[in-house]
Structures are given as C-alpha cells and as structure tokens.
C-alpha cells in the first residue's frame, strides 16, 4: 500500500468510523463484483477484505463511496461493518423493501461521434483503463446505459444520415459508424455485456422531409422541416435497418426514440415532430416495422423537455399519444430532457399513466453554466445529484443518460454549422496533455450506477434526515443500494437499518455517499 493510501485510510477511520480504504482514481477496486447475500461482502474495496468486518460471522460489510463538492473525498471507497439486529437509535433511516416502485434500467452517457473520436485518440492502454473504470461491474463503476445518435447529431463534424441517396434501398452505415461508433461500443460491451443501447435520430433523410405539412413543399435543410407522411413506412424501415445493422456487429439495441427534441427546430440537424405526427408515425410506420421484423426494441416517445418548450398545444405530449390505443400499444413510455421545466413533470406523467415507463435521456453542462470548468464539480455536484440523478429516479425514471461521455479541451469535435453545440463539457474531458478531467456529471452517474444495478427496484425509506436526500434500491442479487446527498454544510450522523442489519453512517458536509451491502 502506498503512503497516500495509508494516510487516506487513517483519515477515513478517524472521521467516518470506516475500515479498508482505496481511491478509485488511482486503483479501481470492486464495487459491484463478487456480490451476494448473507455475510458475503458486496464488494472488495482494496482487495483485502473478506466481508466479515470485525471477524464476526454474523456481521456484514457495507461498501461505501463518498465524494464531497470540494473533492476532499473523491469517489473515495471504504467499508462499514453492519451488525445484526433492529436499530433503537432515535435518528434511524429504515429501508422498506416491501414498498417497491420502478425497476431500474441503468445509468450512463452518450457515445456520439465526438465522444468516439476522442476515445480513439487515446492509446489502447489508457482507453481500456478508462472504459473499465467507467463500465466494468468487476472493478469499475458499472455504467450500464448508453445513447447513440442514428446518423448525425449536434456533436458530429458534418451533417449526414444513413440514407442520403433517395430510396430506402440505399440505406447504409457510414465510416462514422463502422470506424468510430461501433468499435468503441464493442469495446464497452466486451467490458460489460449488459450495457443497454438506445438510439435516437436528429433528422430523417432530407428527401423524406417537407418544409411543413400544409404546403408539403420539399426541403433541403438539415434543420427544421417535418417528416412527409408518405414516408412513414420507409422511415420505420430506416430504424429497422439501423437496429439490424448494429446487431450484425454484435450490438443489441434496447430502445429507440422516434425523434430527438421534436419541438426544437434550431439544432444543426433536426426535425419537428409534433405529438400528432409522432403518434401517426409510431402507429403506421415505426411500431409495425419493428414488430414485423421480430425485434424486441422498445420505443420511448417524446425525448424532450419537461416544459414542452412552452408550447401549449404540445403540453404533456406523451399523454396525448397514449390516448390512441393503436399508437400506445407500441410504446414502452416517454423520455425527457431538462433544458426547460421541472423534474416534477415526471411524477405528473407517471400519475396520469402509471402503466408507461419513464427514462431521462439528456442533460449537458457547458460554458453557459456558472464558473470555470475547473470548478465544475464544486459548483454543480450537489445540484446535479439532487435534480438529475436522484431527482429523476425519485420521480419514477428507470434510467439516466447524460450527454457526451467524452469531449476534448476545446468542447469538440463539433460541426461548424449553425445550431451545433460549440461550448459544451463532456461527462469527462480529454485534455491536451492526454489526461482526463472528470466533471460533475461523471460523479453523479458513478454514485448511482455503482449501487443501483440494472433490474434493481427502487424501494421506500422512512426516517428522513434533515437536508439529506436519499434513494434506496434492492438489487437482483438481493443486495441493497443506498445513495445519500447531504446538503448540510456540516457532517450528519445517523443509523441505517434494513430490518436485519444496522450500521452508523457519517456523511461529510456537502457530499454524496453511495452504499451497498
């Protein structure tokens, strides 16, 4: 063990009453491998803990990871020993596994053309280390969901689709897919085969678009425009061909959305698709074509902001589509972004139609947010944890996908076209010296994905602590996951109990703590 780790171990023991420490920024350990129930350790931080804590066979080891907004704790791993029995402490947070809410699909980030190109600029050793740390269930944070553009996005260097020559028979992947996206995704799936992949288009091929649905005039614009209804079936086939092409490379497609940001005409490539257009496309094109092809790919409608871009006739867009049974039968649920409105809209949509799923598919940071990028974690960790990771999950979202896994130090690469994003930050940024800067988004995803696994269920808790926001889970292997956000400037101490075991936890001020046992 290095001197650094010895010092960190002493600090943790003194301040948090924890045992066995390691720093994932230096040596990825095992938050999610070797899991089980009973007294088996849910992880092996540092690689030398047998799961028995004090050595008593009746105790259980709780894996812990903590980050403060100042990064005095920086994805810092440690363990606590849980004792059998009921907690009699006044300040106790109790897990209630009988109160089950939504199933969890996963947490992760988008693999755009820009992200793939940056990853492939790294040497193989460094790229593998980063991807293992990020996606691995056996030594990493276990990111488990990625979103991939179908054709170009506002993080492509040029505008294109997979069918730019008129005629659906001319569909074909480009070198962006075959030389960048697919190789990177295959590396990710080799590390974690359970990662889910969602696809979203920014625009249909221009020959399928019209300027508007009143005059039906053809348009050559990458931006704006609408899908010509006469091409609903062809465009459904376009999706099927994309899904099948990726599956031909060993990449299963879990879900698609019909249109990224269907109310936004201002992206460098985009297409308007109002709720009645999306309804008709799903029920006459996309849904039947996916079904006829025998694909199990889910369809999530909408894929835009909580406030529907303040368009009154588009208010609660998904609910309008669900009213049509022919469209609704093909739809798993709705996807949302947070560039306008409030996360509570997810709860509103769930309450109106609890049979349909919800997933959060995009948010991004950039130079428009307060502070320099070097202060990103300090300024935004707490807010993003509260409003994105925990906020969406506690409002029925099954997953969280954030925008662009990796950008470079100059916010790109990106298209020079109007409407492209030229000032964004990645979940991480690849700096000019070859090092990686982890931004707040990376932390909020790591804290969720390390303890809430695909197939987990969110469960209830009682005994909420002042200014501590929580989300609790029971995982498919029977382990519990708990994420705690301490919004207090000072540390908070209380007991956690699951009905069989109890343990004391100390949360540093302004911190996120993830636990699994």
DOSE-747268 format. One record per residue (C-alpha): residue in three letters; x, y, z. Coordinates in steps of 0.2 Angstrom, whole numbers, plus 5000, padded with zeros to 4 digits. Layout:
! residues N
ALAXYZ;...
***
This chain:
! residues 517
UNK500050005000;UNK500750174995;UNK501050315008;UNK499550405001;UNK498350265004;UNK499050235022;UNK498650425026;UNK496950415017;UNK496550265027;UNK496950345044;UNK495950495039;UNK494450395035;UNK494550285050;UNK494650445061;UNK493250545053;UNK492050415047;UNK492250265058;UNK492650165042;UNK493850025038;UNK494849975022;UNK495050125010;UNK495650144992;UNK495550284979;UNK494750234963;UNK495550374954;UNK497150284956;UNK496750094958;UNK495050044953;UNK494349914965;UNK492749814965;UNK491149904970;UNK490049784961;UNK490949614958;UNK490849464969;UNK489149514976;UNK487949404986;UNK486849395001;UNK487149345019;UNK488849395026;UNK489649395009;UNK490549555005;UNK489649654992;UNK491249714985;UNK493149704989;UNK493749884991;UNK495649874992;UNK495549694988;UNK495949635005;UNK494349625015;UNK493449465017;UNK491749535021;UNK491749495040;UNK492149675046;UNK492749635064;UNK492849455060;UNK491149405067;UNK490249295055;UNK488649375059;UNK489149545053;UNK489049615036;UNK490249735026;UNK489449885019;UNK490449955004;UNK490450145004;UNK491050284991;UNK491050464996;UNK491350624986;UNK491250804993;UNK491050954982;UNK492751014987;UNK493450834982;UNK494250814999;UNK493350644996;UNK493550604978;UNK492550444974;UNK493450384989;UNK493050204994;UNK492950125011;UNK491950005022;UNK490750005037;UNK490349845047;UNK488549815049;UNK487849725065;UNK486349615065;UNK484849675074;UNK483549815075;UNK484049995077;UNK483450085093;UNK484350245089;UNK483250405088;UNK484050455071;UNK483750305060;UNK483450295041;UNK482550125038;UNK482450035021;UNK480749965017;UNK480949835003;UNK479149795004;UNK478749974996;UNK479349944978;UNK479250074965;UNK480050074947;UNK481349944940;UNK483050024936;UNK483750004918;UNK485350094921;UNK486450254921;UNK487650314909;UNK488150434895;UNK488050464876;UNK489350394864;UNK489250524850;UNK490450544835;UNK491350674846;UNK491550554861;UNK492050404850;UNK493450514841;UNK494150574857;UNK494150394865;UNK495050334849;UNK496350474851;UNK496950394867;UNK498150244866;UNK497450074869;UNK498050054887;UNK497350224893;UNK495750204884;UNK495450024891;UNK495850084908;UNK494650224907;UNK493250114900;UNK493549984913;UNK493450104927;UNK491850184920;UNK490850024914;UNK491549874922;UNK490549784935;UNK492049704942;UNK493249844947;UNK492349994940;UNK490850104942;UNK489649994932;UNK488950124920;UNK487550024911;UNK486650134898;UNK487250224883;UNK486350334870;UNK486950334852;UNK486450454838;UNK485650374822;UNK486550474809;UNK487250644814;UNK486950744830;UNK487450914836;UNK489150834841;UNK489550774823;UNK490850864812;UNK489650864797;UNK487850834794;UNK487350664787;UNK486050524788;UNK486250344784;UNK485150364768;UNK485650524760;UNK485350454742;UNK483450444739;UNK482750274741;UNK482650164756;UNK483650034747;UNK485150154748;UNK485250144767;UNK487050104773;UNK488150144788;UNK489550264785;UNK491350264791;UNK490750364807;UNK489850214812;UNK491050074806;UNK492650164811;UNK492250264826;UNK490550224835;UNK490450034833;UNK492249994838;UNK492050104854;UNK490350024858;UNK491049854855;UNK492549894867;UNK491249944880;UNK490149784878;UNK491749674880;UNK491949754897;UNK490149754902;UNK489049644890;UNK487449704900;UNK487649894894;UNK485949944886;UNK486050044870;UNK484750174865;UNK484650254848;UNK483950424843;UNK483950524826;UNK484250704825;UNK483450714807;UNK482650604794;UNK483550594777;UNK483150764769;UNK482250684754;UNK480950614767;UNK480650794774;UNK479450934769;UNK479551114774;UNK477851104783;UNK476350994782;UNK475251124774;UNK476151154758;UNK477150994758;UNK478551084749;UNK480150984749;UNK481651054759;UNK483451034758;UNK483851104775;UNK484650994788;UNK483751094801;UNK481851114804;UNK480651034792;UNK479450884795;UNK479350704791;UNK478250684775;UNK476850564780;UNK477050464764;UNK478750404770;UNK478150344787;UNK478450164782;UNK480050194774;UNK480750294789;UNK480150144800;UNK481150034789;UNK482650154791;UNK482550124810;UNK482449934807;UNK483949934796;UNK484950034808;UNK484549914823;UNK484949764812;UNK486549834806;UNK487149864824;UNK486549694829;UNK487549624815;UNK489049694824;UNK488549614840;UNK487749774847;UNK485949744853;UNK484849894853;UNK483749904868;UNK482750064864;UNK482450204852;UNK481650364852;UNK480750424836;UNK481550604836;UNK482750694847;UNK482050854853;UNK480450854842;UNK480051034847;UNK481751104843;UNK482051174825;UNK483651254829;UNK484951114831;UNK486251094817;UNK485250944811;UNK483450924817;UNK481650894813;UNK480050954820;UNK478850814825;UNK477350874835;UNK476350754846;UNK475050704832;UNK476450674819;UNK477450564831;UNK475850474836;UNK475450434817;UNK477250394813;UNK477350264828;UNK475750184824;UNK475950174805;UNK477750164802;UNK478950134817;UNK477950024828;UNK477349904814;UNK479049894806;UNK479949844822;UNK478649714826;UNK478649644809;UNK480549624810;UNK480349524826;UNK481449654836;UNK481249674854;UNK481749854854;UNK480749974865;UNK480050144859;UNK480150294870;UNK479150444864;UNK479450624866;UNK481350644871;UNK481250824875;UNK481050954889;UNK479950954905;UNK479151114899;UNK478751064881;UNK479651214876;UNK478151314882;UNK477151264868;UNK475351254875;UNK474651134861;UNK476151014865;UNK475851014884;UNK476050834891;UNK476450774873;UNK476650594879;UNK474950584887;UNK474150644870;UNK474950504861;UNK474450374874;UNK472650414871;UNK472750324854;UNK472750144858;UNK473550094841;UNK475050204845;UNK475150164863;UNK475249984861;UNK476950004853;UNK477650124866;UNK478550074882;UNK478550254889;UNK479250434887;UNK480950514888;UNK481450684895;UNK482750814895;UNK482950954907;UNK483351114897;UNK481651184902;UNK480451154916;UNK480551054932;UNK480850874936;UNK479250854945;UNK478450834927;UNK479050654928;UNK477950624943;UNK476450704934;UNK476650594919;UNK476850444929;UNK475250484939;UNK474250514924;UNK474850344916;UNK475750234928;UNK475750084915;UNK477050184905;UNK478950194909;UNK480050354910;UNK481850374906;UNK482950534907;UNK483950544891;UNK484950704890;UNK485750854900;UNK487350944897;UNK488551074905;UNK489451204896;UNK490251374897;UNK488451444900;UNK488451374917;UNK489251474931;UNK491051454935;UNK492551394926;UNK492651214920;UNK493951184934;UNK492651224947;UNK491351114939;UNK491250984952;UNK491251114967;UNK489951214959;UNK488751084951;UNK488950914960;UNK487650944973;UNK486351024961;UNK486550894948;UNK486450754961;UNK484850824968;UNK483950874952;UNK484650744939;UNK485250584947;UNK484150574962;UNK482850694956;UNK482350594941;UNK482550424950;UNK481450484964;UNK480150534951;UNK479950364943;UNK481350374929;UNK482150204926;UNK483750274920;UNK484850424917;UNK485950454902;UNK486950614901;UNK487650704885;UNK489350654878;UNK490450534888;UNK492050624882;UNK492450794874;UNK494050874871;UNK494851034879;UNK494051134865;UNK492251074868;UNK492350964852;UNK492550904839;UNK490950984833;UNK490151044817;UNK490451224811;UNK488651234806;UNK487451354815;UNK486551264829;UNK487951144834;UNK488551144852;UNK490251234852;UNK490351264871;UNK489951104880;UNK490851004893;UNK490850814892;UNK490550694906;UNK492350694906;UNK493550804895;UNK495150744887;UNK496450874890;UNK497850924878;UNK499150834889;UNK498250674887;UNK497450674905;UNK495650654909;UNK494650784919;UNK493050714927;UNK491650834928;UNK490150834939;UNK489150734928;UNK490450584929;UNK490250584948;UNK488350594949;UNK488250444937;UNK489650344946;UNK488750364963;UNK487150294956;UNK487750154944;UNK488950084957;UNK487550034969;UNK485950034959;UNK486149894946;UNK485049854931;UNK483549754936;UNK483549834954;UNK481949914961;UNK481850074970;UNK481150054987;UNK480450155001;UNK481350235016;UNK480750305032;UNK481650425045;UNK482250555033;UNK483650665040;UNK483650855039;UNK484350915022;UNK484850735017;UNK484050675000;UNK484050484998;UNK483650344985;UNK483650164990;UNK483650004980;UNK483649814981;UNK484749734968;UNK484349574958;UNK485649484969;UNK484749534985;UNK486049674990;UNK485449844995;UNK486050004987;UNK485850174995;UNK486350344989;UNK486350495001;UNK486550684997;UNK487050785012;UNK486550965008;UNK487151025025;UNK488751115026;UNK489151015042;UNK489350825043;UNK487750725048;UNK487750565058;UNK486350435059;UNK485950245058;UNK485450155043;UNK484349995046;UNK483649865033;UNK482649765046;UNK484049635048;UNK485649745050;UNK486049915056;UNK487550025055;UNK488050205059;UNK488550325044;UNK489350485044;UNK489050605029;UNK490350745027;UNK489650915023;UNK489050945005;UNK489350765000;UNK488750624990;UNK488850444998;UNK488450284990;UNK488250125000;UNK488049944995;UNK487849785006;
***
